[in-house]
Amino acid sequence: MLIRLRYWTALLVTGGIAFSVSQLLDEPANLPGPAKEAAALPSPAGGTAQDTSGDDDFAVTTPVADLPEQAADTVSWSRVVDAGGSLSGLLAEAGLDTDASRDVTAAIGSEFDLRQLKPGQLLSLKTSPAGTPYTATLELEDGSRILARFAPAPSVERLAPDLVSVPRAGEAIVKTSIFGALEAAGIPTRFATDLELILDETFDLRTQLSGGEHMRVMWREYRAGDRVVGEPTIDFAQLDLNDGRYEILWPDDNSRRTQIMKDGELLQTFEQPIRGARLSSAFGLRMHPIHKTKRMHSGLDFAAEQGAPVEATQAGKVAFMGERSGYGTVVEVDHGSGVQTLYAHLSALNDAIKVGDRITAGTELGRAGSTGTSTAPHLHYEIRVGGKAVSPLADTRLRDLGTGAATAGSVTRLSSVKSKLDRLLAIRG
């Protein structure tokens, strides 16, 4: 990943400072790795995660320069963006004149699409008493920041967030739907689609859920300081039915494998092509989002950020890389025994591989995008057997070609996850 850093040349003009871009430098940056889990479990009231400011893994990768000598007379101002708010409106509220407002807008706009300004984002300014800007910072919902400096050396850069992962847990009773149960229990409802799609491939939800079923869920939320940022990630779910206890164990940071168990016995596994992505559409008949007619959906859709890495779910040979009509940019991998996987709507292909190459599970094939017939960035993933699409969640033939069986390590992890869930729920009381 790259951090883009623009340097600005200051041109003195009457009434303010105008900026012009001198050069765009793309330099590799040592961004923080996956967020570390907070050492202390959260309090029942949702207390702040343990301070990790002394951990190098959480250090900001680009040092922030000291303010100029005028800092002793610095005026600090900040506002949270409201619904319908604009950057120009906030700058006017801060008392900046036309020239200063133009300079701040140009600087922040060079690293951020101002049309994406959203409620909850935070604008902070440091100025002289006369209103000359020293710095302007826009904090985004994912914890990253756009930092513009106006003195002594004008520049603007995007700073990666310092994130701390905080474990959460909750219990719910199903009355009419899994979505309703999560909502009533204060558990993120974004998990409902994943749960319903996975469970419905394991048993018939419509007939098995009669009301009163007990659920337990464990997930992670991410914090930058005292703020929750980004989207939570589900780790584990347990659902008790009349015929047994169903458990779903999502991949950890070192795996792509989701495991579904019943009464402690492995029912099936599923390798995810995008780490941490959530399911957004199932295999089977559905209303097409563009054509507005009911059509067969021949795979699974994963909601993903533009540019998210897409990985091969099993070892095989690259059979095709290129364009395929409504699929957009596609990679197809042949796994032998008549089994193929397809990865569609990619924004970019991995230049390091080509058709005919043999690859391992986890090889990056490209990046998620919205090419072809698509309404938003996502990955369409298919498994084909003998040229016919099958359900990636239910069919076991791809799994059987690789290492799909539960290992001693996965059993140990399940035990560890359930123990942590018990502790978190005990703390909640």
N, C-alpha and C positions, 0 to 999 in steps of 0.2 A: 504494500500500500504506500501511497505517496502523500506527503503533506505539501501543499502548494504554498509558497511564500512569495509575495509580491513586494518589491521595494518601490517606494514612491519618492519622487523628486519634488522638493518643496519649491514653489515659485511664489515669492512675496508679491502680494497685490494689496491694493487699498481695501481695508475693511476686513481682511481675513487671509487665509492661506488656501491656494488652489493646488491641487495635486495632479500629476500626470504619471502614468505608469512608465517606468524606465525599462523593466525587463521582467519576464516571468521565468522563475527558476523552479524546476521540478527536481527535488532532491529526495532520496530515500530517507524515511524517518523511522526511528526505532519506536514505534507506537507501543503503548502498554499491551501486554498479552491479555488473555482472558481474565475477567475480573476475579480477584481472589475472594473467597468466602470470608465473611467477618468471623473473627475468632469467637466472639460471644454470641449466643443465641439472642434473638430479639426479645424485648420485654413484652408482656401481655398488651401494653398500651401502644406497641409499635415503636419502641425507643430507637434512637439513632444507633447505627452500627458502630462498632468499636473504632476509635481513631487509628488510622493506619498511615498517618502522615510521615512516620519514620521509615516506612517500607519503600525501598527503591523502586519496587514494581509499580508503585502508585505515583511516582514522581512525574510531573509534567515534563514532556520530552523536550520542549523548547523553552529555555529560561525566559522569564519576563523581565524586561529591562526596567531599571529604576526610573521613577519619574524625574523630570528635570528639577533644577534647583528651586523653581517656583512652587514645588510640592508643599512647602510650608503654608502657602496661601491657597492650596487646592480646595475647590468646592466639589463635593461629591453629590451625585444625584442618581437615582435609579427608579424605574417604574416597571411593573409587570404589564405586558401587552394585554389589553382587553379585547373582547370580541369587536371586530370592525375597526380596530386600531391600526394606525399606519406609522411608519418610521418618521415621516415628516411631521405628523401630529405630535408624536412624543418629543421630538426635538424642539418644536415650537413651545410645548409645555415646559421644557427645560430652560427656555429663555434664550436659546441660540438664535443669532441673527441669520439672515439669508445665506451669507457666504459660509459661515461655520456649519450651518445645516447642510449646505450643498457638499461640503468637504466630507462630513461624517457619512452622508448618504453614499457618496461615490466610493469611499473607502470600504464600508461594510458591504456595499453592493458588488464589489469586485470579487468577494469570496462567498457570497450568499445571495440566492435569488430572493429579492425582497417581496416577490409575490407569495413566497412561502412563509411570511411572517404570520405567526399563529398566537392565539391567546395562551398565556402561561409562560411565554418566552420573556426573558428579562433583559432590559437595556440599562446599562450603567455608564455614567459619564464622569470624568474628572476634568474640570475646567479651571481657568483662572477666574478671579472674582469678576473680571470684565467679560467673561463668557468665551474666552479663547480655549478651544478643546486641547487637552493633553492626551487623553485616551478615551476610547469608546469601546464598550464590550457588549456583545449580544450573546446571551446564553441560550442555547437551543434545548429542545426537549430531550435530546439524547445525552445531554451533559457536556457536549462540545461547546466551544466558545469561538466567536469571531472577535479578535482583538486588533483594534486599529490604534496605532501610536502616531501622534502628530508632532512630537518633539522628544528628544533632540534629533532623532533620525526617523523620519516618517516611514511607516511600514504597516502592513496588515497581514495577519496570518490566522489560520484555523488551528486551535489547540485541541488536542485529543482529550477526552474526559478522564478524570480519575474516578473509576467506578469500584464500588464495593458490593459484592454479592451477599444478600441477606436471605437466609432460609425462612420460609413461611409455611404454615400448615393450617388446614381447616377441615371441618366436618360438615356434611350436609345430608338432608333427608329428601329423597326424590318424591315429589307429589305428582306432578304432571309431566315434567320434562327435566332433563339434565341441566339445560340452560337455566330454568327457573330455580332449580335447587342451588346451583352455584351462586346465582344472583342473591337469593335470600340469605345465604350463608356468608356473603361478603368475599367470596372466592372469585378471582378474575373470570368473567364470562367468556373471554377469548379462548379459554380451554375447552369450551363446550363442543365446538366443531370437531376438534381432534378426538375427544372422548367418544362422541356419537359415531363418527365415521369408523373408528377402530373397533368399538364394541359391536357395532352393527354388522361387522364382518365376522364376528365371533359367535353371536347369537342374534335372534330377532328381537330388537329393542321393543317393537310395538306389542309383542305378546308377553315378553318377560318382565317388563316394567309395569307393575300393577299399582304402585304407590307404596310409600313407606320404606323403600330400600335405603340402606345406609351407605354413604360414601365418605372416604377420607382422601384428601389431596395434599400433596406437598409440592411447593414451587419455590422459585427464587425471584426476588425483585432486586433491582439495581439502583444504587444511590450514588449521587455525586454530592458530597457534603450531607446536608439534611434533606435534600430533595430526591424523590423517587423519579427516575428517568427511564426512558425507553419502555420496552414491553417486558412483562414477566415471562419466565421460562418454566414450564411444568416438568417435574422430575418423576412423580409417582402418583398413581391413583388406584384406589381400591373400591370395589363395588360388591356388596353382599346381596346375592339373589337366593331364591329358594333352593336352587340346585347347586349352590356352591359360592365360593369367593373368587372373584376375578380381580387380577392385579395387572397393571400396566407399568412397566419400568422403561422410562425414556432414556435415550443415550446420555452418557456423561460427556465431558469435554474431550475424552480420548476415544470415543466410539460413535458410530452412526446407527447402532442397532437398538431398535425398540423391541421389547419382549412382552408377550402377553401370556399370562399364566392363569391356571384354574386350580385352586386348592394346592398351590405350591408346585404343580406340574406344568412344564412348558407346553403351551398350545401352539404357538407360532412366533416367529421373529420376522422383523421387517427392517431392511437396511435403508436409511434415509439418504437421498442424494444431496441434500443441503442440510448442513448441521444447524440444529436449533430452529429450523423453519416449521411453521404450523401448516396443517392440512387446510385447504380452503374449498376443495371440491372432490367428490368421491367418484369412483368407477361406477358406471351404469347410466341409465336413462336420466336426463336432466333437461331443464329449460336452458337452451343456449343463450349466453349473455348478450350476444351480438345479433344473431339471426332470429331470436325470440320464438324459436320452435323447439319442440321436444326432440332431442337427438341423443344417440348413444355417446357417452363420454368414455373414451377408451383408455383412460389412465387416471392418475391422481394429479391434482394441482397443489403446489406448495406456494403459499404467499411468501414472497422474498423481496429483499431490497434489491434495487438495480445494482448489478455488479457482484452479487453474492456468489462465492465459489460453488460450482456444481461438480460433484465427484461421482465416479463410477461406483455402483453399488456392489459389483462383483468383478472378479478378474475376467479378462476376455481379450478379444481382438477388435480393434476399431474397424467397423465395417463401412461407415459413411460419416462425412463431415461436410455440411453445406446447407443449402436452402431446400425446403420441402413445402411449397405452397403455404397453406394456412398455418403450418407448424413453425414457419419462420426459419431461423438458424437452428440446425439440428445436429446432434451426434448420435450415432447408433453403434452399439457394441454387441458383438456376437460372442456368446458365452459357451457355445457348443451344445450338443444334444437338442438342437432346434430352438434354443432359448436366446432371445435378444432383448436388450433394453434400449429405450429411446428417450432422449432428453431434448425438449423443444423450447422454443421462444428465447433462445440464448441471445445475449447482447454481444458476446465475443467468444471466439474459440481459442483453445490453448495452442499456441504456435509450436509448442515443444513436442506435440504428437501429430501423427498423420495416419491416414488410412493404411491398414495393414499392420500397424504397431500392436504388439501385445502389451497389455497394461494390467496393473494390479488393482484390487479393490482400493478405493480411496484416491485414485489418480484424478487430478483435476482435469475436467473435460472442457470447461469454459466458464462463462459467467452468466448469471440469471439476467433476463431482460424482458422485453415485450415485443419481440419481432413476430411477424406473421399476423394471424387473426387473434388479437389479444387486446384486452382493455386496460391492463396494468402489469407492472413487472411481476412475474411469477415463473415457476418451472412446471411444465407439463411432463410427467414421467410415466412411461409405459413399460410393461413387460409383455412380450409376445412369445407365444409357444407355437411353433409350426406356422408362423405368420399371422396368428390370430391373437388379438389382445385378450389378456386375462387380468383378473383383479390382483394388483400388486400386494394387497393386504391379505388375501385369502389363498392365493396359489403358492404352493411350496416348492415348485420345481427350480426356481432360481436359487432359493435358499439351499436346497439339497445339493447343488453343484459346488457350494463353498463351505463356509464354516458357520452354518446357521444354528447348530445345536448349542444348547446352554453349556457353558464351561463352569469349572469350579469357581473361577473368578467372578462370573456373573451371579452365581448363587450367593457368594460371599457379599457381593455388592447389594443384592436384594435384601439380605439380612441387615446390612449396615443402614440402608435407606429406611427400612421399617423401624429400626431402633431409633433413628433420628426423628422420624415422624412421631413416634410415641413420646419422645422427650419434648418436642415442640408443642404437642397437644397438651401435655402435662403442665407446661409453663403457662399456656393460655388458660388452663383451669377448665 
